[in-house]
């Protein structure tokens, strides 16, 4: 990821919706060295912010409703949530929730793209998003896995103005020349019950050791540590509650 701070249209936050916030706190603090602090206000609903030092890097939260899957969600920064929602609807996406006020921190909405991949919009107030990117334990890349890549290119370039070259082997999303994510076309190797989705990658000092540590702590290694041609060493993991996330070598220059 070339982005080093939240920018309009780019990924600004990663948030885990889980059935077991306390269990997730234990797992991720061991894995990434996070300090996780739960907001004790009743209105916060158990929202827990994870930090590296003083910098917020991600959140853990109870599920909004029982039907919501356990999953990591990626938020993209916008200057006007209502205007972005109009663009989403025009491009064939769907509003699932919001916009909602979050104290004085900002406003968020939950969106599904035309193929069903869910993501969040974040209109910042006093909280712009993650305080650090790319450092071990921090967000470093976001990837869209989709069964409709051409439709995805049309949707996201329309809504956010991203750049992308769909002819590449691995198309990469960017803003003003700064790359922050990629797109994988889901083929028959993906089980049919796996929906299109956004996958956050967190930087790690040692991908192999991080994958091994996750497995020792009741996580699952979905994709063994692999070196991507002309790319970083990566792995894809399940946490104990079933949320999928990726890790990549923090020292790789994209």
Secondary structure, 3 states (H helix, E strand, C coil): CCCCCCCCCCEEEEEEEECCHHHHHHHHHHHHCCEEEECCCHHHCCCEEEEECCEEEEEEEECCCCCCCCEEEEEEEECCHHHHHHHHHHCCCEEEEEEEEECCCEEEEEEECCCCCEEEEEEECCCCCCCCCCCCCCEEEEEEEECCHHHHHHHHHHHHCCECCCCCCCCEEEECCEEEEEEEECCCCCCCCCCCEEEEEEEECCHHHHHHHHHHCCCEEEEEEEECCCCCEEEEEECCCCCEEEEEECCCCC
